[in-house]
Amino acid sequence: MSSLAPPHVTSPPHQPSTSPIIELRDVRLTLASRAGAVDILRGVSLRVPAGQSVAIVGPSGSGKTSLLMVLAGLERATSGGVQVAGHDLGQLGEDELARVRGAEIGIVFQSFHLVPTMTALENVALPLEFAGDPDAFDKARALLDEVGLGVRHDHFPAQLSGGEQQRVALARALSARPKLLLADEPTGNLDGKTGRAVVDLLFGLQKRRQSTLVLVTHDERLAAECQRTIRMADGKIVSETGALAA
């Protein structure tokens, strides 16, 4: 009795995920004040595909930095959905949020936030040590070399210029190779020439690491260098230009 071999089945080619790295749905943030509740974010919805560079612009008080803090899990939305790098931030406890930040999100602040009693090398190695990485210091050295601070490993923040401190902060933010890089006015405390050098470094590292960049800035020229610009006013997104979300 003969048997027929089963027909050869060709598996379909692998399709990359089209899920956005950021998806906000009607996000609202209300904070208490002496004068009563203040609506900071008023129904923000946003999708950002992986690998995109996005600028968030708008006047002071428009909600730009608050939106960044919600994306980082440093501020909890009052209502709405916050999905970042495959995580529903609204469902995570503080310890889980800290783990997500450590593994998935790099944050660069205007005022650097370096530990003053630690050297540049120790500052960059710190998040890797928290994560239990046995090669923390070797990776930190490589990162400092990558941002042009190969001769500043053992310098403390007070011994570094503003531009050098921001380079250390950038190296620290990228230490865990995060999928998402958030930058809040990263050139705000720097002069024009130094700021330009940091911007070039920021975009270069983002492209080499294939990470997603969300940048808060008052600088329209800097915003124009991003693939997409989101303009905010009164806690809402009022316009978008550039590449659309996936």
GIRATA-V135661 format. One record per helix or strand. SS is the DSSP state (helix for helix, strand for strand). FROM is the first residue (numbers start at 0). TO is the last residue. Records with the same first field share a line. If there is no record, write none. Layout:
SS: FROM-TO + FROM-TO
//
This chain:
strand: 21-30 + 37-47 + 52-56 + 78-83 + 86-87 + 104-107 + 118-118 + 155-155 + 179-183 + 211-215 + 227-232 + 235-241
helix: 63-70 + 88-90 + 93-103 + 119-129 + 135-145 + 156-158 + 161-172 + 191-208 + 219-223
//
